[in-house]
Structures are given as C-alpha cells and as structure tokens.
C-alpha cells in the first residue's frame, strides 16, 4: 500500500557496504523499518545520508506491505530543515541520546499519533530555543504518559516516590527514592520546556537522569541504557 506520511528517524544502521536500514516512527503507522539500497553509492550520497540523522523530521512516500519485513521509500524530503540542532553540539548530543531512548522504548508497530505529534512539537521547540538544559529530562518524563507509566502525582504531598508503583507515599520502602530525590522529581514534574532552565544544578540533573533511566528500566521490558549516555554527561558536566 502506498502511504504518504510524516516520519521521525529513530535510528539508521549501515548494511553491508552501501545500504542502510532505517527505523522511523511514522504518523500513519507507528514504528516502521525501511531498506535504503545504495545510500552510500549515489553521487549525492551525502545529501541522502543527511535525511537519516537521529530524529530528523521527514515527509515520505513509501510502499507499506505490512508483512513484518523491511519497507521501501518511494520519495523522501525534509518536513523541517533544522536550523540549530545539526550545528549545536549540545543539541545534537541531546538528540542522539533521545533517539536511543526512543529506540529502546518503542518495539511494536502501533500507530500512536499523539506520541508522534508530541515528539514533533518538542523537536521543533528545541530547534528554535537556546535554553534547553532540562529538555531531555522533561521529554523523557512526558513520554511516560504515552508509554503508560507517568507518575501518579495525585498525592504529591507525600515525601517519597515509589518507582515500582509509580506514586508518592508516606513511608520510604525499598523501591522508593530518598526524600531529596523525591523533592527534585516533584520539581521536574512541574516543569515545562519554557520553564526557567536554571532550576537545577548540574549534579541534580545527573541525579534526575539516573532516576529516569532506572524508572524506564523498571517499567519497560528490554530497555537498555543508551551508549551516548557518557557523551551527554560530558556535555552537561
């Protein structure tokens, strides 16, 4: 079936010498994997490969056979040419890290327009703004709404957060954050992309990142911590 849709590049893997296997989150069909023959062979290969950088926003026309095999692009163009993400080392590191988070979080070919729309809006926001020190933390937390384990903050007056139950509690059980960690976590829940970015010190961001990665590991089967984690820490050190 020929489909026209927006797509977000999640990952690309070199196959043999000249080809790529590209995984995308599509607006129309959720997660899809595509075979790109001769991606490194064409005269304009640099231009072609540029389409498949992490979290690039594309408009595609593709043949979707929906048989669990690799699909094929018919037409590709940029839905939005990033103005700053590709040239800003901090932003490009954030995007590389988040693409790995998404790659390890979504495994099923399920249409999820709300998740797609959220990610598209978030990436456009990142491209247009310079204050983004907490962007990756906010995005990771917000994505848990779509994955089904967003924290229940109906009783956030309590001093401890239970990572397995996903709620706040009066007693610090074995699965709970400390009182200080819970305090930071509550502050993160209240943040928006355009909130004051200086609300956390660098060490507090590192703590929150560890909390979120552990939280994902608890609630998502097969979740792996990104290889780019050390690079991200270096950038925000």
C-alpha positions in Angstrom: 0.0 0.0 0.0 1.4 3.4 -1.0 1.4 5.7 2.0 2.2 9.4 2.3 3.1 10.4 5.9 5.4 12.3 8.2 8.1 10.3 9.9 10.8 10.8 12.6 14.1 9.0 12.1 14.8 6.8 15.2 17.9 5.0 14.0 19.9 4.0 11.0 22.2 1.0 10.6 24.7 0.5 7.8 24.0 -2.7 6.0 26.9 -4.2 4.0 28.9 -1.6 2.2 26.4 0.7 0.5 23.0 0.4 2.1 21.1 1.4 5.2 18.3 0.0 7.4 16.4 3.0 8.8 13.9 2.8 11.6 11.2 5.6 11.7 8.3 6.5 13.8 5.6 7.3 11.3 2.5 9.4 11.8 0.4 6.9 9.8 1.6 3.5 11.0 3.8 3.9 14.1 7.2 2.2 14.0 8.5 1.1 10.6 11.8 -0.1 9.3 13.0 0.7 5.7 15.7 -0.6 3.5 17.7 2.1 1.7 19.8 0.5 -1.1 22.9 2.3 -2.3 22.6 5.0 0.3 26.4 5.5 0.2 26.8 4.9 -3.6 24.9 7.7 -5.2 26.7 10.9 -6.3 24.6 12.9 -3.9 25.0 10.3 -1.1 25.9 13.0 1.5 22.6 14.6 0.9 20.8 11.2 1.1 22.5 10.2 4.3 21.6 13.6 5.8 18.0 12.5 5.7 18.7 9.7 8.2 20.3 11.6 11.1 18.8 10.9 14.5 15.3 12.5 15.0 15.2 14.1 11.5 11.7 15.1 10.6 10.7 13.7 7.2 7.9 13.6 4.7 7.9 10.3 3.0 6.0 8.3 0.4 6.6 4.6 0.9 5.3 1.2 0.0 4.0 -0.4 3.2 3.4 -4.1 2.7 2.8 -4.6 6.4 4.2 -8.1 6.4 6.8 -7.6 9.1 9.5 -7.2 6.5 11.6 -4.1 5.6 9.6 -1.5 3.7 10.9 0.8 0.9 10.8 4.5 0.4 9.5 5.9 -2.9 10.0 9.6 -2.1 11.7 11.4 0.8 12.0 15.0 1.7 12.7 17.0 4.8 9.5 18.1 6.7 11.6 20.6 8.5 15.2 21.5 8.0 16.7 22.0 11.4 18.4 25.4 11.9 20.4 24.7 15.0 20.1 21.1 16.0 22.6 19.8 13.4 25.2 22.5 14.2 24.9 22.9 18.0 27.0 20.3 19.8 24.7 20.3 22.9 21.5 20.0 20.9 22.9 17.3 18.6 24.1 15.3 21.7 20.7 15.6 23.3 19.0 14.4 20.1 21.4 11.5 19.7 20.7 10.4 23.3 16.9 10.8 23.0 16.9 8.8 19.7 18.4 5.9 21.6 15.9 6.3 24.4 13.0 6.1 21.9 14.7 3.2 20.0 14.9 1.2 23.2 11.3 2.2 24.4 9.1 1.5 21.3 9.1 -2.0 19.9 5.7 -2.5 18.5 4.3 -1.4 15.1 1.4 0.5 16.6 0.0 3.8 15.4 0.4 6.5 18.0 -0.5 9.8 16.6 -0.4 11.6 19.9 3.2 10.4 20.7 4.3 11.4 17.1 2.7 14.9 17.5 4.2 15.4 20.9 7.7 14.5 19.6 7.4 16.6 16.5 6.4 19.7 18.6 9.1 19.1 21.1 11.8 18.8 18.4 10.6 22.0 16.7 10.7 23.7 20.1 14.3 22.5 20.7 15.4 23.7 17.3 14.0 27.2 18.0 15.2 27.8 21.6 18.6 28.1 23.2 17.7 27.4 26.9 17.4 23.6 26.9 19.4 22.3 29.8 16.4 20.3 31.1 14.9 19.4 27.7 15.9 15.7 27.8 14.7 15.3 31.3 11.3 16.8 30.6 10.9 14.9 27.4 11.7 11.6 29.0 9.2 12.2 31.8 6.5 13.4 29.3 7.0 10.3 27.1 6.0 8.1 30.0 2.4 9.4 29.5 2.4 7.6 26.1 4.1 4.5 27.5 1.7 4.1 30.3 3.7 4.8 33.4 3.6 8.5 34.0 3.8 9.2 37.8 0.6 9.4 39.7 1.0 12.8 41.4 -2.4 13.0 42.9 -0.8 12.6 46.4 2.4 14.5 45.8 2.3 16.0 49.3 3.9 12.7 50.4 7.7 12.7 50.9 8.7 9.6 48.9 8.2 8.3 45.4 7.8 4.6 44.8 9.4 3.8 41.5 7.6 0.5 41.0 4.1 1.6 42.0 4.6 5.0 40.3 3.1 7.1 43.1 4.0 9.1 46.2 3.9 7.5 49.6 4.4 8.4 53.3 7.0 5.7 54.0 10.3 5.1 52.3 10.1 1.5 51.1 12.9 -0.4 49.3 11.7 0.8 45.9 11.4 4.5 46.9 13.5 7.5 46.1 15.1 9.4 49.0 13.3 12.5 50.3 15.8 14.7 48.4 15.4 12.7 45.2 11.6 12.9 45.5 11.8 16.6 46.0 13.8 17.0 42.8 11.4 14.6 41.0 8.4 16.7 42.0 10.1 19.9 40.7 10.7 18.1 37.4 7.0 17.0 37.1 6.1 20.7 37.3 8.5 21.8 34.6 7.6 22.7 31.0 10.0 23.2 28.1 9.8 27.0 28.5 10.3 27.0 32.3 13.3 28.5 33.9 16.2 26.2 33.0 18.3 27.2 36.0 16.0 25.4 38.4 18.5 22.5 38.8 22.3 22.4 39.5 24.3 20.1 37.2 24.6 17.4 39.9 20.9 17.5 40.4 20.3 16.9 36.6 22.6 13.9 36.8 20.6 12.5 39.7 17.3 13.1 37.8 18.7 11.5 34.7 19.7 8.4 36.7 16.2 8.3 38.3 14.5 8.5 34.9 16.7 5.8 33.4 16.1 3.5 36.3 12.4 4.2 36.1 12.3 3.3 32.4 14.3 0.1 33.2 11.7 -0.9 35.8 8.7 -0.3 33.5 9.9 -1.2 30.0 10.9 -4.8 29.2 14.2 -4.9 27.4 15.1 -1.2 28.0 18.8 -0.5 27.6 20.7 2.5 28.8 21.9 4.5 25.8 25.5 4.2 24.6 25.5 8.0 24.3 24.9 8.5 28.0 28.5 9.2 28.8 28.7 11.8 26.0 25.6 13.5 27.3 27.1 13.6 30.8 30.2 15.1 29.4 28.3 17.9 27.6 26.4 18.8 30.7 29.4 18.4 33.2 
